[in-house]
Amino acid sequence: TIWIADPRLTQVHPHQPKSRHLGRTLWRFRWVLPGTFVQNMTLGLMLPILQPFTTHVLHLDHVQFAELMLGSGAFTVLLLVPMGRITDRFGLHFPLVGGFFIAGGALLGIAFFRHFFELIISGGILGLSYAMILPSWNAFLAGLIPKEIEGWLWGVFMTVEGLGMSVGPILGTRLFTIRIWLPFVASSFILLVMGAFYASFPLKEKIQN
């Protein structure tokens, strides 16, 4: 970073908003912060239970578990750039809303499928959905943030994301003790609700305002 000669790195905004203005700004983002929280909470729900679920319920060995994780993760990585291009060309609505619905359906499949091939397909579809969600969601947030408070607001978003990732594992383990498939169904339900909400949400108008 020492060699990066970009004037934006040393740019200082002379008129910093007062605390009252920051509070009003945060209130205007009340329709974004819950989505930021629960989106990361759905990931946290599955983190502590994924290994026991695949080992004791699906009876997969360590090699099959690694193949399952590698397949879905690689699919996500390979599709991030193409899905980012689709977001730029066709707008945020299709990849974001479609990604939420596809992720919800894929998680339902993982909850109830028991054959390895079916799980591979569901994992690949889940990877596709997150490749759709990540670029469009980040572009959505970036379009909302004013330049003069972008550092502060990104800090707020990351704090909310961290809280979601912290709450998710606690809730996921509790749900797993009730029913082994319940964390996946809960994550699926949350993502489907988010898809329904943002399907009717004026994404473009909010960014323009």
VEXROSE-392787 format. One line per field, with one value per residue (C-alpha): residue number from 1; residue in one letter; x, y, z. Coordinates in Angstrom, 3 decimals. Example, Ala and Ser with C-alpha at 12.3 -4.5 7.8 and 13.67 -1.06 7.14 Angstrom:
2
i [1,2]
aa [A,S]
u [12.300,13.670]
v [-4.500,-1.060]
w [7.800,7.140]
This chain:
209
i [1,2,3,4,5,6,7,8,9,10,11,12,13,14,15,16,17,18,19,20,21,22,23,24,25,26,27,28,29,30,31,32,33,34,35,36,37,38,39,40,41,42,43,44,45,46,47,48,49,50,51,52,53,54,55,56,57,58,59,60,61,62,63,64,65,66,67,68,69,70,71,72,73,74,75,76,77,78,79,80,81,82,83,84,85,86,87,88,89,90,91,92,93,94,95,96,97,98,99,100,101,102,103,104,105,106,107,108,109,110,111,112,113,114,115,116,117,118,119,120,121,122,123,124,125,126,127,128,129,130,131,132,133,134,135,136,137,138,139,140,141,142,143,144,145,146,147,148,149,150,151,152,153,154,155,156,157,158,159,160,161,162,163,164,165,166,167,168,169,170,171,172,173,174,175,176,177,178,179,180,181,182,183,184,185,186,187,188,189,190,191,192,193,194,195,196,197,198,199,200,201,202,203,204,205,206,207,208,209]
aa [T,I,W,I,A,D,P,R,L,T,Q,V,H,P,H,Q,P,K,S,R,H,L,G,R,T,L,W,R,F,R,W,V,L,P,G,T,F,V,Q,N,M,T,L,G,L,M,L,P,I,L,Q,P,F,T,T,H,V,L,H,L,D,H,V,Q,F,A,E,L,M,L,G,S,G,A,F,T,V,L,L,L,V,P,M,G,R,I,T,D,R,F,G,L,H,F,P,L,V,G,G,F,F,I,A,G,G,A,L,L,G,I,A,F,F,R,H,F,F,E,L,I,I,S,G,G,I,L,G,L,S,Y,A,M,I,L,P,S,W,N,A,F,L,A,G,L,I,P,K,E,I,E,G,W,L,W,G,V,F,M,T,V,E,G,L,G,M,S,V,G,P,I,L,G,T,R,L,F,T,I,R,I,W,L,P,F,V,A,S,S,F,I,L,L,V,M,G,A,F,Y,A,S,F,P,L,K,E,K,I,Q,N]
u [0.000,2.990,3.445,-0.200,-0.341,-4.075,-5.315,-8.444,-6.310,-5.333,-8.584,-10.099,-13.687,-13.496,-17.098,-17.736,-21.381,-22.345,-23.471,-27.111,-26.790,-25.091,-27.999,-30.520,-28.458,-28.396,-32.176,-32.573,-30.716,-33.111,-34.454,-30.921,-29.386,-31.777,-31.028,-27.306,-27.706,-29.865,-27.955,-24.801,-26.745,-27.901,-24.260,-23.523,-26.460,-24.758,-21.133,-21.095,-23.463,-22.133,-19.458,-21.661,-24.520,-22.431,-20.627,-23.387,-26.505,-25.336,-22.569,-20.048,-16.368,-13.811,-12.954,-16.600,-17.105,-14.082,-15.362,-18.774,-17.286,-14.782,-17.438,-19.818,-16.996,-15.277,-18.590,-19.090,-15.589,-15.826,-19.179,-18.481,-17.022,-19.710,-22.463,-20.856,-20.992,-24.643,-25.324,-23.683,-25.576,-29.057,-29.226,-29.378,-32.902,-32.594,-29.375,-30.161,-33.755,-33.088,-30.072,-32.110,-34.809,-32.315,-30.328,-33.505,-34.423,-30.907,-30.796,-34.092,-32.549,-29.483,-31.743,-33.627,-31.497,-29.425,-27.669,-24.223,-25.014,-28.107,-26.027,-23.399,-26.113,-27.638,-24.202,-23.496,-26.842,-26.087,-22.730,-24.503,-26.920,-24.182,-22.297,-25.474,-26.025,-22.534,-21.756,-25.287,-25.597,-22.201,-23.020,-26.338,-24.650,-21.904,-24.488,-26.213,-23.216,-22.388,-18.696,-18.294,-19.260,-18.338,-15.719,-18.117,-21.027,-18.940,-17.842,-21.496,-22.335,-19.383,-20.318,-23.846,-22.440,-20.179,-23.089,-25.043,-22.131,-21.827,-25.508,-25.884,-23.750,-25.460,-28.906,-27.807,-26.625,-29.868,-31.963,-29.805,-30.572,-34.311,-34.282,-31.198,-32.591,-33.964,-30.928,-31.103,-34.858,-34.521,-31.820,-33.943,-36.989,-34.970,-33.530,-36.934,-38.435,-35.567,-36.172,-39.873,-39.069,-36.490,-38.635,-41.009,-38.317,-37.407,-33.658,-32.954,-35.013,-33.300,-29.854,-30.877,-32.250]
v [0.000,2.341,2.379,3.125,6.749,7.323,10.734,9.122,7.478,10.878,12.682,14.275,15.476,18.884,18.912,15.795,15.157,15.664,12.811,13.801,13.569,10.168,8.915,10.076,8.434,5.164,5.315,5.608,2.303,0.437,-1.537,-2.714,-3.600,-6.502,-8.030,-7.674,-9.367,-12.333,-12.974,-13.653,-15.405,-18.024,-18.874,-18.995,-21.326,-24.089,-23.627,-25.742,-28.445,-29.086,-31.579,-33.689,-33.555,-34.919,-37.481,-38.884,-38.241,-38.447,-40.952,-39.303,-39.949,-37.148,-37.385,-37.087,-34.186,-32.417,-33.062,-31.676,-28.506,-28.083,-28.500,-25.878,-23.483,-23.779,-23.244,-20.025,-18.734,-19.545,-17.795,-14.624,-12.671,-13.712,-12.933,-9.577,-8.818,-9.846,-7.513,-4.613,-5.316,-6.216,-4.507,-5.688,-7.030,-10.275,-11.691,-10.574,-11.775,-14.849,-15.724,-15.627,-17.893,-20.349,-20.501,-21.213,-24.077,-25.537,-25.555,-27.430,-30.027,-30.370,-30.787,-33.767,-35.357,-38.345,-39.506,-38.119,-37.166,-35.223,-33.414,-32.505,-31.008,-29.099,-27.845,-26.632,-24.823,-23.267,-22.100,-20.555,-18.722,-17.182,-16.162,-14.297,-12.741,-11.531,-9.143,-7.752,-7.230,-5.527,-3.330,-2.473,-1.394,0.501,2.483,3.585,4.917,8.649,9.375,11.617,8.848,5.712,4.543,4.875,3.260,0.337,-0.164,-0.306,-2.840,-5.049,-4.897,-6.054,-8.816,-9.959,-10.005,-12.198,-14.618,-14.695,-15.357,-17.938,-20.748,-20.450,-20.659,-23.385,-25.731,-25.243,-26.015,-29.045,-30.570,-30.245,-31.635,-32.421,-30.741,-27.674,-25.346,-25.843,-25.306,-22.177,-20.788,-21.642,-19.900,-16.757,-16.566,-17.136,-14.347,-12.068,-12.927,-12.097,-8.821,-7.574,-8.722,-5.872,-3.535,-0.513,-1.175,1.281,4.085,3.714,3.978,7.054,8.743]
w [0.000,0.402,-3.374,-4.190,-5.348,-5.234,-4.049,-2.623,0.068,1.506,0.798,3.881,4.078,5.787,6.953,8.983,9.926,13.543,15.744,15.339,11.576,11.878,13.972,11.367,8.640,10.542,10.964,7.194,6.863,9.161,6.174,5.246,8.617,9.426,6.028,6.665,10.046,9.063,5.831,7.845,10.583,8.063,7.407,11.120,11.727,9.756,10.797,13.999,12.782,9.275,10.317,12.663,10.157,7.298,9.473,11.701,9.608,5.998,6.886,4.582,5.133,5.334,1.638,0.576,2.984,1.490,-2.043,-1.120,0.376,-2.449,-5.115,-3.746,-2.822,-6.191,-7.971,-6.007,-6.781,-10.491,-10.858,-8.842,-11.773,-14.313,-11.816,-11.100,-14.821,-14.930,-11.993,-13.841,-17.043,-15.833,-12.443,-8.860,-8.706,-10.657,-9.123,-5.573,-5.377,-7.500,-5.369,-2.166,-3.592,-5.097,-1.844,0.117,-2.193,-2.152,1.651,1.763,-0.521,1.706,4.742,3.340,0.600,1.671,-1.517,-2.243,-5.849,-4.750,-2.146,-4.754,-6.966,-4.046,-3.001,-6.524,-6.663,-3.279,-4.631,-7.627,-5.349,-3.217,-6.362,-7.335,-3.910,-2.974,-5.888,-6.069,-2.297,-2.052,-5.052,-3.414,-0.178,-2.001,-3.951,-0.746,1.177,1.058,0.473,3.513,5.961,4.029,6.561,9.479,7.655,6.401,9.993,11.040,8.324,9.238,12.909,12.091,9.874,12.708,15.135,12.735,12.417,16.227,16.924,14.145,15.641,19.029,17.450,15.027,17.774,19.709,16.636,15.822,19.222,18.503,14.949,12.902,9.800,11.579,11.098,7.329,7.239,9.395,7.093,4.072,5.550,6.341,2.821,1.202,3.323,2.311,-1.331,-1.000,0.789,-1.694,-4.629,-3.783,-2.457,-4.650,-4.844,-7.656,-6.133,-2.751,-4.355,-6.362,-3.255]
